[in-house]
Amino acid sequence: MPVSNYYQERKFCPACDRYVRFLQSLDESFCVECGSKVRLFSPKDHRAFLRSLKPQGRPGRKSDKRVS
């Protein structure tokens, strides 16, 4: 399991529009360059992450209808 290195971690700053180093408080994180609140993902990366969580369908099931 990789060990996290705080000095290499980055979060997305909407004000700077890029991934930046940040300062962490108990509840929030802030950009070290401009002081704005940062987020874990950029909007584009967040959409891609959410798409990756959607189920891709169940293999082997053609229909939910039952034939009597």
mmCIF file of the N, C-alpha and C atoms, coordinates in Angstrom:
data_MODEL
# 
_entry.id   MODEL 
# 
loop_
_atom_site.group_PDB 
_atom_site.id 
_atom_site.type_symbol 
_atom_site.label_atom_id 
_atom_site.label_alt_id 
_atom_site.label_comp_id 
_atom_site.label_asym_id 
_atom_site.label_entity_id 
_atom_site.label_seq_id 
_atom_site.pdbx_PDB_ins_code 
_atom_site.Cartn_x 
_atom_site.Cartn_y 
_atom_site.Cartn_z 
_atom_site.occupancy 
_atom_site.B_iso_or_equiv 
_atom_site.pdbx_formal_charge 
_atom_site.auth_seq_id 
_atom_site.auth_comp_id 
_atom_site.auth_asym_id 
_atom_site.auth_atom_id 
_atom_site.pdbx_PDB_model_num 
ATOM 1   N N  . MET A 1 1  ? 0.849   -1.178  0.000   1.00 0.00 ? 1  MET A N  1 
ATOM 2   C CA . MET A 1 1  ? 0.000   0.000   0.000   1.00 0.00 ? 1  MET A CA 1 
ATOM 3   C C  . MET A 1 1  ? 0.894   1.241   0.000   1.00 0.00 ? 1  MET A C  1 
ATOM 4   N N  . PRO A 1 2  ? 0.672   2.157   -0.947  1.00 0.00 ? 2  PRO A N  1 
ATOM 5   C CA . PRO A 1 2  ? 1.523   3.348   -1.003  1.00 0.00 ? 2  PRO A CA 1 
ATOM 6   C C  . PRO A 1 2  ? 1.298   4.264   0.202   1.00 0.00 ? 2  PRO A C  1 
ATOM 7   N N  . VAL A 1 3  ? 2.359   4.864   0.631   1.00 0.00 ? 3  VAL A N  1 
ATOM 8   C CA . VAL A 1 3  ? 2.291   5.801   1.750   1.00 0.00 ? 3  VAL A CA 1 
ATOM 9   C C  . VAL A 1 3  ? 2.028   7.193   1.196   1.00 0.00 ? 3  VAL A C  1 
ATOM 10  N N  . SER A 1 4  ? 1.063   7.907   1.785   1.00 0.00 ? 4  SER A N  1 
ATOM 11  C CA . SER A 1 4  ? 0.744   9.259   1.347   1.00 0.00 ? 4  SER A CA 1 
ATOM 12  C C  . SER A 1 4  ? 1.864   10.208  1.745   1.00 0.00 ? 4  SER A C  1 
ATOM 13  N N  . ASN A 1 5  ? 2.225   11.080  0.830   1.00 0.00 ? 5  ASN A N  1 
ATOM 14  C CA . ASN A 1 5  ? 3.238   12.089  1.104   1.00 0.00 ? 5  ASN A CA 1 
ATOM 15  C C  . ASN A 1 5  ? 2.564   13.454  1.018   1.00 0.00 ? 5  ASN A C  1 
ATOM 16  N N  . TYR A 1 6  ? 2.332   14.075  2.156   1.00 0.00 ? 6  TYR A N  1 
ATOM 17  C CA . TYR A 1 6  ? 1.613   15.354  2.210   1.00 0.00 ? 6  TYR A CA 1 
ATOM 18  C C  . TYR A 1 6  ? 2.220   16.391  1.276   1.00 0.00 ? 6  TYR A C  1 
ATOM 19  N N  . TYR A 1 7  ? 3.513   16.411  1.154   1.00 0.00 ? 7  TYR A N  1 
ATOM 20  C CA . TYR A 1 7  ? 4.179   17.452  0.355   1.00 0.00 ? 7  TYR A CA 1 
ATOM 21  C C  . TYR A 1 7  ? 3.975   17.257  -1.139  1.00 0.00 ? 7  TYR A C  1 
ATOM 22  N N  . GLN A 1 8  ? 3.495   16.110  -1.562  1.00 0.00 ? 8  GLN A N  1 
ATOM 23  C CA . GLN A 1 8  ? 3.234   15.876  -2.986  1.00 0.00 ? 8  GLN A CA 1 
ATOM 24  C C  . GLN A 1 8  ? 1.745   15.883  -3.318  1.00 0.00 ? 8  GLN A C  1 
ATOM 25  N N  . GLU A 1 9  ? 0.875   15.918  -2.319  1.00 0.00 ? 9  GLU A N  1 
ATOM 26  C CA . GLU A 1 9  ? -0.563  15.900  -2.557  1.00 0.00 ? 9  GLU A CA 1 
ATOM 27  C C  . GLU A 1 9  ? -1.021  17.229  -3.142  1.00 0.00 ? 9  GLU A C  1 
ATOM 28  N N  . ARG A 1 10 ? -2.039  17.146  -4.002  1.00 0.00 ? 10 ARG A N  1 
ATOM 29  C CA . ARG A 1 10 ? -2.619  18.329  -4.637  1.00 0.00 ? 10 ARG A CA 1 
ATOM 30  C C  . ARG A 1 10 ? -4.133  18.224  -4.592  1.00 0.00 ? 10 ARG A C  1 
ATOM 31  N N  . LYS A 1 11 ? -4.797  19.378  -4.537  1.00 0.00 ? 11 LYS A N  1 
ATOM 32  C CA . LYS A 1 11 ? -6.249  19.473  -4.674  1.00 0.00 ? 11 LYS A CA 1 
ATOM 33  C C  . LYS A 1 11 ? -6.535  20.565  -5.687  1.00 0.00 ? 11 LYS A C  1 
ATOM 34  N N  . PHE A 1 12 ? -7.773  20.584  -6.194  1.00 0.00 ? 12 PHE A N  1 
ATOM 35  C CA . PHE A 1 12 ? -8.127  21.545  -7.244  1.00 0.00 ? 12 PHE A CA 1 
ATOM 36  C C  . PHE A 1 12 ? -8.577  22.871  -6.639  1.00 0.00 ? 12 PHE A C  1 
ATOM 37  N N  . CYS A 1 13 ? -7.979  23.951  -7.106  1.00 0.00 ? 13 CYS A N  1 
ATOM 38  C CA . CYS A 1 13 ? -8.361  25.303  -6.694  1.00 0.00 ? 13 CYS A CA 1 
ATOM 39  C C  . CYS A 1 13 ? -9.169  25.936  -7.818  1.00 0.00 ? 13 CYS A C  1 
ATOM 40  N N  . PRO A 1 14 ? -10.457 26.235  -7.588  1.00 0.00 ? 14 PRO A N  1 
ATOM 41  C CA . PRO A 1 14 ? -11.264 26.860  -8.635  1.00 0.00 ? 14 PRO A CA 1 
ATOM 42  C C  . PRO A 1 14 ? -10.766 28.260  -9.011  1.00 0.00 ? 14 PRO A C  1 
ATOM 43  N N  . ALA A 1 15 ? -10.217 28.991  -8.066  1.00 0.00 ? 15 ALA A N  1 
ATOM 44  C CA . ALA A 1 15 ? -9.726  30.342  -8.354  1.00 0.00 ? 15 ALA A CA 1 
ATOM 45  C C  . ALA A 1 15 ? -8.489  30.305  -9.255  1.00 0.00 ? 15 ALA A C  1 
ATOM 46  N N  . CYS A 1 16 ? -7.581  29.381  -8.999  1.00 0.00 ? 16 CYS A N  1 
ATOM 47  C CA . CYS A 1 16 ? -6.366  29.254  -9.816  1.00 0.00 ? 16 CYS A CA 1 
ATOM 48  C C  . CYS A 1 16 ? -6.614  28.373  -11.046 1.00 0.00 ? 16 CYS A C  1 
ATOM 49  N N  . ASP A 1 17 ? -7.707  27.597  -11.041 1.00 0.00 ? 17 ASP A N  1 
ATOM 50  C CA . ASP A 1 17 ? -8.102  26.699  -12.122 1.00 0.00 ? 17 ASP A CA 1 
ATOM 51  C C  . ASP A 1 17 ? -7.035  25.643  -12.412 1.00 0.00 ? 17 ASP A C  1 
ATOM 52  N N  . ARG A 1 18 ? -6.482  25.088  -11.334 1.00 0.00 ? 18 ARG A N  1 
ATOM 53  C CA . ARG A 1 18 ? -5.489  24.023  -11.480 1.00 0.00 ? 18 ARG A CA 1 
ATOM 54  C C  . ARG A 1 18 ? -5.314  23.319  -10.136 1.00 0.00 ? 18 ARG A C  1 
ATOM 55  N N  . TYR A 1 19 ? -4.618  22.186  -10.183 1.00 0.00 ? 19 TYR A N  1 
ATOM 56  C CA . TYR A 1 19 ? -4.312  21.461  -8.954  1.00 0.00 ? 19 TYR A CA 1 
ATOM 57  C C  . TYR A 1 19 ? -3.131  22.139  -8.258  1.00 0.00 ? 19 TYR A C  1 
ATOM 58  N N  . VAL A 1 20 ? -3.284  22.362  -6.958  1.00 0.00 ? 20 VAL A N  1 
ATOM 59  C CA . VAL A 1 20 ? -2.288  23.119  -6.188  1.00 0.00 ? 20 VAL A CA 1 
ATOM 60  C C  . VAL A 1 20 ? -1.993  22.420  -4.865  1.00 0.00 ? 20 VAL A C  1 
ATOM 61  N N  . ARG A 1 21 ? -0.920  22.838  -4.228  1.00 0.00 ? 21 ARG A N  1 
ATOM 62  C CA . ARG A 1 21 ? -0.661  22.423  -2.848  1.00 0.00 ? 21 ARG A CA 1 
ATOM 63  C C  . ARG A 1 21 ? -1.667  23.139  -1.969  1.00 0.00 ? 21 ARG A C  1 
ATOM 64  N N  . PHE A 1 22 ? -1.923  22.601  -0.798  1.00 0.00 ? 22 PHE A N  1 
ATOM 65  C CA . PHE A 1 22 ? -2.972  23.155  0.050   1.00 0.00 ? 22 PHE A CA 1 
ATOM 66  C C  . PHE A 1 22 ? -2.611  23.044  1.517   1.00 0.00 ? 22 PHE A C  1 
ATOM 67  N N  . LEU A 1 23 ? -3.292  23.870  2.312   1.00 0.00 ? 23 LEU A N  1 
ATOM 68  C CA . LEU A 1 23 ? -3.202  23.790  3.767   1.00 0.00 ? 23 LEU A CA 1 
ATOM 69  C C  . LEU A 1 23 ? -4.491  23.168  4.272   1.00 0.00 ? 23 LEU A C  1 
ATOM 70  N N  . GLN A 1 24 ? -4.379  22.219  5.174   1.00 0.00 ? 24 GLN A N  1 
ATOM 71  C CA . GLN A 1 24 ? -5.532  21.474  5.665   1.00 0.00 ? 24 GLN A CA 1 
ATOM 72  C C  . GLN A 1 24 ? -5.904  21.947  7.061   1.00 0.00 ? 24 GLN A C  1 
ATOM 73  N N  . SER A 1 25 ? -7.193  22.281  7.255   1.00 0.00 ? 25 SER A N  1 
ATOM 74  C CA . SER A 1 25 ? -7.702  22.507  8.611   1.00 0.00 ? 25 SER A CA 1 
ATOM 75  C C  . SER A 1 25 ? -8.556  21.292  8.959   1.00 0.00 ? 25 SER A C  1 
ATOM 76  N N  . LEU A 1 26 ? -9.237  21.314  10.080  1.00 0.00 ? 26 LEU A N  1 
ATOM 77  C CA . LEU A 1 26 ? -10.058 20.164  10.460  1.00 0.00 ? 26 LEU A CA 1 
ATOM 78  C C  . LEU A 1 26 ? -11.218 19.942  9.496   1.00 0.00 ? 26 LEU A C  1 
ATOM 79  N N  . ASP A 1 27 ? -11.797 21.009  8.950   1.00 0.00 ? 27 ASP A N  1 
ATOM 80  C CA . ASP A 1 27 ? -12.988 20.883  8.113   1.00 0.00 ? 27 ASP A CA 1 
ATOM 81  C C  . ASP A 1 27 ? -12.776 21.231  6.647   1.00 0.00 ? 27 ASP A C  1 
ATOM 82  N N  . GLU A 1 28 ? -11.772 22.026  6.327   1.00 0.00 ? 28 GLU A N  1 
ATOM 83  C CA . GLU A 1 28 ? -11.606 22.523  4.967   1.00 0.00 ? 28 GLU A CA 1 
ATOM 84  C C  . GLU A 1 28 ? -10.138 22.559  4.581   1.00 0.00 ? 28 GLU A C  1 
ATOM 85  N N  . SER A 1 29 ? -9.900  22.740  3.281   1.00 0.00 ? 29 SER A N  1 
ATOM 86  C CA . SER A 1 29 ? -8.537  22.888  2.766   1.00 0.00 ? 29 SER A CA 1 
ATOM 87  C C  . SER A 1 29 ? -8.468  24.188  1.975   1.00 0.00 ? 29 SER A C  1 
ATOM 88  N N  . PHE A 1 30 ? -7.285  24.818  1.988   1.00 0.00 ? 30 PHE A N  1 
ATOM 89  C CA . PHE A 1 30 ? -7.122  26.114  1.343   1.00 0.00 ? 30 PHE A CA 1 
ATOM 90  C C  . PHE A 1 30 ? -5.881  26.127  0.463   1.00 0.00 ? 30 PHE A C  1 
ATOM 91  N N  . CYS A 1 31 ? -5.993  26.790  -0.686  1.00 0.00 ? 31 CYS A N  1 
ATOM 92  C CA . CYS A 1 31 ? -4.890  26.929  -1.631  1.00 0.00 ? 31 CYS A CA 1 
ATOM 93  C C  . CYS A 1 31 ? -3.744  27.715  -0.988  1.00 0.00 ? 31 CYS A C  1 
ATOM 94  N N  . VAL A 1 32 ? -2.516  27.219  -1.141  1.00 0.00 ? 32 VAL A N  1 
ATOM 95  C CA . VAL A 1 32 ? -1.371  27.934  -0.569  1.00 0.00 ? 32 VAL A CA 1 
ATOM 96  C C  . VAL A 1 32 ? -1.009  29.163  -1.384  1.00 0.00 ? 32 VAL A C  1 
ATOM 97  N N  . GLU A 1 33 ? -1.518  29.254  -2.608  1.00 0.00 ? 33 GLU A N  1 
ATOM 98  C CA . GLU A 1 33 ? -1.153  30.392  -3.465  1.00 0.00 ? 33 GLU A CA 1 
ATOM 99  C C  . GLU A 1 33 ? -2.116  31.570  -3.338  1.00 0.00 ? 33 GLU A C  1 
ATOM 100 N N  . CYS A 1 34 ? -3.440  31.277  -3.275  1.00 0.00 ? 34 CYS A N  1 
ATOM 101 C CA . CYS A 1 34 ? -4.398  32.389  -3.249  1.00 0.00 ? 34 CYS A CA 1 
ATOM 102 C C  . CYS A 1 34 ? -5.302  32.388  -2.020  1.00 0.00 ? 34 CYS A C  1 
ATOM 103 N N  . GLY A 1 35 ? -5.320  31.300  -1.250  1.00 0.00 ? 35 GLY A N  1 
ATOM 104 C CA . GLY A 1 35 ? -6.127  31.236  -0.031  1.00 0.00 ? 35 GLY A CA 1 
ATOM 105 C C  . GLY A 1 35 ? -7.551  30.765  -0.231  1.00 0.00 ? 35 GLY A C  1 
ATOM 106 N N  . SER A 1 36 ? -7.967  30.486  -1.462  1.00 0.00 ? 36 SER A N  1 
ATOM 107 C CA . SER A 1 36 ? -9.330  30.012  -1.724  1.00 0.00 ? 36 SER A CA 1 
ATOM 108 C C  . SER A 1 36 ? -9.503  28.585  -1.227  1.00 0.00 ? 36 SER A C  1 
ATOM 109 N N  . LYS A 1 37 ? -10.770 28.214  -0.972  1.00 0.00 ? 37 LYS A N  1 
ATOM 110 C CA . LYS A 1 37 ? -11.064 26.831  -0.615  1.00 0.00 ? 37 LYS A CA 1 
ATOM 111 C C  . LYS A 1 37 ? -10.784 25.951  -1.831  1.00 0.00 ? 37 LYS A C  1 
ATOM 112 N N  . VAL A 1 38 ? -10.226 24.787  -1.587  1.00 0.00 ? 38 VAL A N  1 
ATOM 113 C CA . VAL A 1 38 ? -9.927  23.851  -2.658  1.00 0.00 ? 38 VAL A CA 1 
ATOM 114 C C  . VAL A 1 38 ? -10.851 22.643  -2.558  1.00 0.00 ? 38 VAL A C  1 
ATOM 115 N N  . ARG A 1 39 ? -10.951 21.914  -3.685  1.00 0.00 ? 39 ARG A N  1 
ATOM 116 C CA . ARG A 1 39 ? -11.757 20.699  -3.749  1.00 0.00 ? 39 ARG A CA 1 
ATOM 117 C C  . ARG A 1 39 ? -10.859 19.546  -4.152  1.00 0.00 ? 39 ARG A C  1 
ATOM 118 N N  . LEU A 1 40 ? -11.354 18.340  -3.921  1.00 0.00 ? 40 LEU A N  1 
ATOM 119 C CA . LEU A 1 40 ? -10.574 17.162  -4.252  1.00 0.00 ? 40 LEU A CA 1 
ATOM 120 C C  . LEU A 1 40 ? -10.371 17.029  -5.761  1.00 0.00 ? 40 LEU A C  1 
ATOM 121 N N  . PHE A 1 41 ? -11.439 17.285  -6.548  1.00 0.00 ? 41 PHE A N  1 
ATOM 122 C CA . PHE A 1 41 ? -11.384 17.107  -8.002  1.00 0.00 ? 41 PHE A CA 1 
ATOM 123 C C  . PHE A 1 41 ? -11.738 18.383  -8.740  1.00 0.00 ? 41 PHE A C  1 
ATOM 124 N N  . SER A 1 42 ? -11.232 18.500  -9.969  1.00 0.00 ? 42 SER A N  1 
ATOM 125 C CA . SER A 1 42 ? -11.703 19.532  -10.883 1.00 0.00 ? 42 SER A CA 1 
ATOM 126 C C  . SER A 1 42 ? -13.092 19.111  -11.358 1.00 0.00 ? 42 SER A C  1 
ATOM 127 N N  . PRO A 1 43 ? -13.900 20.016  -11.907 1.00 0.00 ? 43 PRO A N  1 
ATOM 128 C CA . PRO A 1 43 ? -15.223 19.617  -12.408 1.00 0.00 ? 43 PRO A CA 1 
ATOM 129 C C  . PRO A 1 43 ? -15.145 18.489  -13.445 1.00 0.00 ? 43 PRO A C  1 
ATOM 130 N N  . LYS A 1 44 ? -14.192 18.547  -14.354 1.00 0.00 ? 44 LYS A N  1 
ATOM 131 C CA . LYS A 1 44 ? -14.036 17.507  -15.375 1.00 0.00 ? 44 LYS A CA 1 
ATOM 132 C C  . LYS A 1 44 ? -13.694 16.158  -14.735 1.00 0.00 ? 44 LYS A C  1 
ATOM 133 N N  . ASP A 1 45 ? -12.754 16.157  -13.799 1.00 0.00 ? 45 ASP A N  1 
ATOM 134 C CA . ASP A 1 45 ? -12.356 14.916  -13.132 1.00 0.00 ? 45 ASP A CA 1 
ATOM 135 C C  . ASP A 1 45 ? -13.477 14.376  -12.241 1.00 0.00 ? 45 ASP A C  1 
ATOM 136 N N  . HIS A 1 46 ? -14.264 15.280  -11.647 1.00 0.00 ? 46 HIS A N  1 
ATOM 137 C CA . HIS A 1 46 ? -15.388 14.858  -10.815 1.00 0.00 ? 46 HIS A CA 1 
ATOM 138 C C  . HIS A 1 46 ? -16.438 14.135  -11.653 1.00 0.00 ? 46 HIS A C  1 
ATOM 139 N N  . ARG A 1 47 ? -16.761 14.675  -12.842 1.00 0.00 ? 47 ARG A N  1 
ATOM 140 C CA . ARG A 1 47 ? -17.718 14.011  -13.741 1.00 0.00 ? 47 ARG A CA 1 
ATOM 141 C C  . ARG A 1 47 ? -17.207 12.635  -14.149 1.00 0.00 ? 47 ARG A C  1 
ATOM 142 N N  . ALA A 1 48 ? -15.921 12.540  -14.479 1.00 0.00 ? 48 ALA A N  1 
ATOM 143 C CA . ALA A 1 48 ? -15.338 11.253  -14.874 1.00 0.00 ? 48 ALA A CA 1 
ATOM 144 C C  . ALA A 1 48 ? -15.404 10.262  -13.717 1.00 0.00 ? 48 ALA A C  1 
ATOM 145 N N  . PHE A 1 49 ? -15.149 10.725  -12.514 1.00 0.00 ? 49 PHE A N  1 
ATOM 146 C CA . PHE A 1 49 ? -15.220 9.859   -11.342 1.00 0.00 ? 49 PHE A CA 1 
ATOM 147 C C  . PHE A 1 49 ? -16.639 9.340   -11.140 1.00 0.00 ? 49 PHE A C  1 
ATOM 148 N N  . LEU A 1 50 ? -17.637 10.231  -11.254 1.00 0.00 ? 50 LEU A N  1 
ATOM 149 C CA . LEU A 1 50 ? -19.023 9.809   -11.083 1.00 0.00 ? 50 LEU A CA 1 
ATOM 150 C C  . LEU A 1 50 ? -19.443 8.814   -12.164 1.00 0.00 ? 50 LEU A C  1 
ATOM 151 N N  . ARG A 1 51 ? -19.005 9.029   -13.405 1.00 0.00 ? 51 ARG A N  1 
ATOM 152 C CA . ARG A 1 51 ? -19.311 8.088   -14.491 1.00 0.00 ? 51 ARG A CA 1 
ATOM 153 C C  . ARG A 1 51 ? -18.711 6.715   -14.196 1.00 0.00 ? 51 ARG A C  1 
ATOM 154 N N  . SER A 1 52 ? -17.542 6.692   -13.586 1.00 0.00 ? 52 SER A N  1 
ATOM 155 C CA . SER A 1 52 ? -16.892 5.409   -13.297 1.00 0.00 ? 52 SER A CA 1 
ATOM 156 C C  . SER A 1 52 ? -17.632 4.621   -12.221 1.00 0.00 ? 52 SER A C  1 
ATOM 157 N N  . LEU A 1 53 ? -18.474 5.281   -11.424 1.00 0.00 ? 53 LEU A N  1 
ATOM 158 C CA . LEU A 1 53 ? -19.218 4.605   -10.366 1.00 0.00 ? 53 LEU A CA 1 
ATOM 159 C C  . LEU A 1 53 ? -20.525 3.998   -10.852 1.00 0.00 ? 53 LEU A C  1 
ATOM 160 N N  . LYS A 1 54 ? -21.032 4.455   -12.008 1.00 0.00 ? 54 LYS A N  1 
ATOM 161 C CA . LYS A 1 54 ? -22.308 3.954   -12.515 1.00 0.00 ? 54 LYS A CA 1 
ATOM 162 C C  . LYS A 1 54 ? -22.164 2.501   -12.938 1.00 0.00 ? 54 LYS A C  1 
ATOM 163 N N  . PRO A 1 55 ? -23.176 1.687   -12.613 1.00 0.00 ? 55 PRO A N  1 
ATOM 164 C CA . PRO A 1 55 ? -23.116 0.282   -13.028 1.00 0.00 ? 55 PRO A CA 1 
ATOM 165 C C  . PRO A 1 55 ? -23.139 0.163   -14.545 1.00 0.00 ? 55 PRO A C  1 
ATOM 166 N N  . GLN A 1 56 ? -22.414 -0.786  -15.052 1.00 0.00 ? 56 GLN A N  1 
ATOM 167 C CA . GLN A 1 56 ? -22.309 -0.977  -16.498 1.00 0.00 ? 56 GLN A CA 1 
ATOM 168 C C  . GLN A 1 56 ? -23.299 -2.017  -17.003 1.00 0.00 ? 56 GLN A C  1 
ATOM 169 N N  . GLY A 1 57 ? -24.269 -2.405  -16.198 1.00 0.00 ? 57 GLY A N  1 
ATOM 170 C CA . GLY A 1 57 ? -25.219 -3.446  -16.579 1.00 0.00 ? 57 GLY A CA 1 
ATOM 171 C C  . GLY A 1 57 ? -24.800 -4.771  -15.981 1.00 0.00 ? 57 GLY A C  1 
ATOM 172 N N  . ARG A 1 58 ? -25.703 -5.690  -15.975 1.00 0.00 ? 58 ARG A N  1 
ATOM 173 C CA . ARG A 1 58 ? -25.424 -6.995  -15.391 1.00 0.00 ? 58 ARG A CA 1 
ATOM 174 C C  . ARG A 1 58 ? -25.255 -8.018  -16.499 1.00 0.00 ? 58 ARG A C  1 
ATOM 175 N N  . PRO A 1 59 ? -24.122 -8.656  -16.589 1.00 0.00 ? 59 PRO A N  1 
ATOM 176 C CA . PRO A 1 59 ? -23.931 -9.664  -17.623 1.00 0.00 ? 59 PRO A CA 1 
ATOM 177 C C  . PRO A 1 59 ? -24.814 -10.881 -17.385 1.00 0.00 ? 59 PRO A C  1 
ATOM 178 N N  . GLY A 1 60 ? -25.299 -11.477 -18.488 1.00 0.00 ? 60 GLY A N  1 
ATOM 179 C CA . GLY A 1 60 ? -26.086 -12.695 -18.387 1.00 0.00 ? 60 GLY A CA 1 
ATOM 180 C C  . GLY A 1 60 ? -27.568 -12.471 -18.222 1.00 0.00 ? 60 GLY A C  1 
ATOM 181 N N  . ARG A 1 61 ? -28.024 -11.242 -18.091 1.00 0.00 ? 61 ARG A N  1 
ATOM 182 C CA . ARG A 1 61 ? -29.462 -10.973 -17.961 1.00 0.00 ? 61 ARG A CA 1 
ATOM 183 C C  . ARG A 1 61 ? -29.920 -10.235 -19.203 1.00 0.00 ? 61 ARG A C  1 
ATOM 184 N N  . LYS A 1 62 ? -30.772 -10.877 -19.973 1.00 0.00 ? 62 LYS A N  1 
ATOM 185 C CA . LYS A 1 62 ? -31.249 -10.255 -21.207 1.00 0.00 ? 62 LYS A CA 1 
ATOM 186 C C  . LYS A 1 62 ? -32.489 -9.419  -20.972 1.00 0.00 ? 62 LYS A C  1 
ATOM 187 N N  . SER A 1 63 ? -33.344 -9.848  -20.039 1.00 0.00 ? 63 SER A N  1 
ATOM 188 C CA . SER A 1 63 ? -34.589 -9.134  -19.810 1.00 0.00 ? 63 SER A CA 1 
ATOM 189 C C  . SER A 1 63 ? -35.107 -9.466  -18.429 1.00 0.00 ? 63 SER A C  1 
ATOM 190 N N  . ASP A 1 64 ? -35.849 -8.532  -17.858 1.00 0.00 ? 64 ASP A N  1 
ATOM 191 C CA . ASP A 1 64 ? -36.471 -8.777  -16.572 1.00 0.00 ? 64 ASP A CA 1 
ATOM 192 C C  . ASP A 1 64 ? -37.851 -9.404  -16.734 1.00 0.00 ? 64 ASP A C  1 
ATOM 193 N N  . LYS A 1 65 ? -38.370 -9.491  -17.979 1.00 0.00 ? 65 LYS A N  1 
ATOM 194 C CA . LYS A 1 65 ? -39.693 -10.064 -18.221 1.00 0.00 ? 65 LYS A CA 1 
ATOM 195 C C  . LYS A 1 65 ? -39.617 -11.585 -18.107 1.00 0.00 ? 65 LYS A C  1 
ATOM 196 N N  . ARG A 1 66 ? -40.635 -12.125 -17.483 1.00 0.00 ? 66 ARG A N  1 
ATOM 197 C CA . ARG A 1 66 ? -40.696 -13.576 -17.335 1.00 0.00 ? 66 ARG A CA 1 
ATOM 198 C C  . ARG A 1 66 ? -41.696 -14.154 -18.339 1.00 0.00 ? 66 ARG A C  1 
ATOM 199 N N  . VAL A 1 67 ? -41.332 -15.264 -18.890 1.00 0.00 ? 67 VAL A N  1 
ATOM 200 C CA . VAL A 1 67 ? -42.212 -15.943 -19.853 1.00 0.00 ? 67 VAL A CA 1 
ATOM 201 C C  . VAL A 1 67 ? -42.986 -17.004 -19.094 1.00 0.00 ? 67 VAL A C  1 
ATOM 202 N N  . SER A 1 68 ? -44.347 -17.022 -19.261 1.00 0.00 ? 68 SER A N  1 
ATOM 203 C CA . SER A 1 68 ? -45.155 -18.023 -18.584 1.00 0.00 ? 68 SER A CA 1 
ATOM 204 C C  . SER A 1 68 ? -45.587 -19.123 -19.517 1.00 0.00 ? 68 SER A C  1 
# 
